[in-house]
Amino acid sequence: MTPIFPRPSPLRHPLKAILWVLFLSILGGVILSYFDVRLYPHLAVSTSSFPNIWTFLTYPFAALPLPTFTILFHLAFDLFLLFAFGAPIIERIGQKRFLVLFFGATLLGGLFAFLGLRLWPRPSIFAGPSPALFALITSWTILNAERTAHLASFALRPLWIFLLLVGLNLVLNAIGENWTYLAANASGVFFGYAFCLISEHTRSCIPFLYPIERTILRAINKMHSHSSVKTPKIIDFRTGQAVLDDDQFMDEMLAKISQHGKGALNLEEQKRMQQISTRKASKN
């Protein structure tokens, strides 16, 4: 199977900027703390910082007031994971959609974190890039569900990596009754899942969700078909629909199969596909 972790290559600009800002802000906060200057109250989400709307987007670049070694360890781990999962995603979906994924998950996670801080007394502050990071891991898992990730001499399925990094973290949040982090991190997982379904038209690898996902994808396709303006050359007066030539019809059916499976085709569509394939085979 093809490896899906990125090869050594120059970082794309959005990911590179995010990694540098995260590194400099956390390291700068550690240095400033030795001079009794606290940076995290101005960046992190807290119940006292609600008027500062920017904290819903800046909290990933703040660190909790922990021992220096713990902060630096978390920083190194976060930087590694952001690169490991962000680089292949940005190559797959592009820079603009990557920014929507990262900051959309950040905003949703910040809102859930603020709600959790208001509902539960512990903790009193929320910081770190975990909601956006979990959204990246979730999207990476869905987009590469059928491939294999090679880690050293081990070959791992993306779902196993998701369960190890995300599932275990959520379980530990629940066991430790850290409901604020559980809500914020779970919102990041949800955003990554919804992003893949709506933006990338990619279903998850969870079978019991297939009917819901199929319904959503069909609704999205209908919205796109209504919003796009088409000028068909030939109209079937019996059905009132445009008559597609063989190539257009095959392209449309293949796209339909890739999104919804062969079961989405009706008998007439299957019959015409068979006829077109037979004609092309006889010509060759």
N, C-alpha and C positions, 0 to 999 in steps of 0.2 A: 504493500500500500504506500501511497505517497505521503511523506511527512508533511505535517501541517503547522509545525512551529517554524517561524521565519528563519531564513538563512541570514548570515551576517551581511548586512547591507545598510546604506545610509538611511537614517530615520526620516520618515515623512514629516513635513513641517508642523502640522497640528500636534502630532504625538510628541515630537521633539520639544515643542514649546511647552506642552503640559508637563513633561518630565523635568525640564529645566526649572519651570516655575515652582513645581512641587519641591524639588531638591533645594533650591535657593531659599524658599520661604520657610521650610522646616529647619534647615541649617541656620538661617538667619535668626529664627525664633529661639533656637538653642543658645546661640551666641549672645543675643540681646538679653536673655534671661539672667545671664551672669552679671549684667549691669542693672538688674531689677526693672527691666523693661519687658512687659508682657505683650506679645503680639497676638496670641490666640483669642483674647476677648474681642478683638476687632474683626476676626475672620470666622470664628466658629459660631455655630447655631446655639443659642441659649435662650432661656425664657426672658432674660433681661435685654436681649438684643433684637426683639421683634421689630422695632422701628428701622433697624439697619437691614433693609431688604437684601442688600448685596451678600449677606452672610449665607443665603440659600444657595449661592453659587461659589462662594469662596471657602466654605468649610473644608473641602478636600485638601486645601493647601495649608491647613492649620494642624497642629499636634496638641494632644492633651498634655496637661502638666504632669508628666511622668519623669522618672529618672532618665538622664541623658542617654545611657546605653540602650534603654528600652525604646526611646524615641528613634535613635539611629538604626536600631535593628528593624523596627517597623518601616522606617523610611526605605531601607535597602530592599526589604521584602516587597513593598508596594511598587517601587520602581521596577523591580524585576518582573512582577506580574503584569504591570501596565504595559511594559514592552512586549512580553511574551504573548499576550493575548491581543494587545492593541495593534501591533504591527501587521499580523495577518488579516485582521478585520479591516484596517484602513486600505490594504491592498485589494480586498474583496469588494468593498462597498464604496470606496472613494473618500476623499477628505471631508466634503460637506456633510455627508450622511454620518460619518464618524463623529463629527462635532455635535450633530443632533443627538446621536446616541449617548455620547459622554455627558453633555451638559443637560440633556433632557432627563437622564437618570439622576444626575446630580440635583437638579431642581426638585424632582419628585421625592427623592430621598431626603432633601432638606425639609420639605413640607411635612413629611411623615415624622422626621426627627423632632421637629418643633411640636407637632401634635403629641408625640410620645413624652417629650419633656414637660408638657402641660398636664398630661394625665398621670404620669408616674414620677415620683420624687427622685428616683435615681436612674441615670446620672443627672447632673445639672447642666451639662454642656455636651455638645456633639461635634466631633471633628474627625477628619480622615476621609480618604477617597473610596471607602468600601462600597457604597451604593453604586457608584459609577463603575467600579472594578467588577462587581458582581454582574452588572448589566453587560459588560464586555465578555465575561466568562460565559454567561448564558447565551449571548449571541454567537460567540465562537462555537459553543457546543452544538447549537441548532444548525448553523451554517456548515458544520463539518461532521454531522452526525454519522455519516456512513464511511468516514475515513479513519485513519489510524494515526495517533500521535506517538512519535518515537522519543522516548526520554531515556538517555543513556542506552543500556542494553534491553530496555523494556519497551514493549509495544502496548499502548494503552488506548482504549476507546475514549472518545471525548466525554461520554456520559460518566465514565468512571472518574475522570478528572473533575468534572462538575460536582459529583457527589462528594469527592474528597475535599475540594477547596470551598465549595459553597454550601453543600448540604450539611457537612460536619460543622461548619461555622454557625449555621442557623440553629442546629440542634444544641450547640453549646450556649448560644444566646438564650434559648428557651430553658435549658437546664439551670443556667445562672439567673433566670428571671430578669434578664436584661432586655425588657420589652421594647425600649426605645430603639436600641440597635437592631433588634429583631424586625421591627416594623420598617425601619429605614432600609435595611439590607434586603428584606423581602420585596420592598417596592422597587429596588434596583433590579432584582431578578424578574419581576413582572414587566418592568419597562423593556428590558432586553428581549423578553419573549414577545411582547406586543410589537416591538420594533421589527423583529424578524418576520412576524406574521403580516403586518400591515405594509411595511416599507419594502421588504425583500420577497414577500409572497412565499415564505418558506415555513412549512409546518414543523412542529416539534416532533420528537421521537416518542411521544407518549400516546399510545393507541386510543385511550378513552377520550382524548381531546380531539380526535380526528373529525367527528361529526360537527362539533362547534367550529373548528378551524375551517372545514369545508364550506360551511354556511357563510362565515365571514369573508372568505376569499371570493365566493360567488357574488356576494354583495358588493365587494370592492370592484370586481370585474364589471358588474352592471353599471356601477357609478362611472367607471372609466369609459365604458361604451356609450353612455348617455352624454358624457361631457365632451367626447371627441366628435368633431364634425366630419362626416364622411360624404363623399360625392360618388355614389355608385353609378356605374354605367348602365347596368341592366337590373331591372326589378322584376321579381317573380310576383305577378299580380294575384296568384292564388294565396301566397303566404304574406305578401307585402314586404319581404326581406330582400336584401341585395343578393344577386347571384355571383358567387366568387368563382374565379377560374380555378383550374386544378391546383396550380402552385399556391395560390392564396389560401385555398381550402385546406391543403395539406399543412401549411404553416400554422393555420389557426387550430387545426385539430391536434397537431403535435404540441403546441403550447398548452392546449386544454388538458392533454394527457399528462404533461409534465407537472401541472399544478394540482390536478384533481384525480389523476389515475384513469385507467382505461374504462372504468365503470361510469365515468361521466358522459361517455358518448352514447347517443341513442342508436337505434337500429339503422336508421337512414344514413347517419354519419358513418357508421361502421361499414355499411354496404358500399357507399361511395368511395371510401378510402381503399377498400378491396378492389374496386373497379379501376381506380386510378393506378394502383400498384400493378395490376394485371396488364393494363395498357402500356405502362412504362417498361415492364419486363418484356413484353412482346416486341416492342420497338428495339430494345437492345439486343 
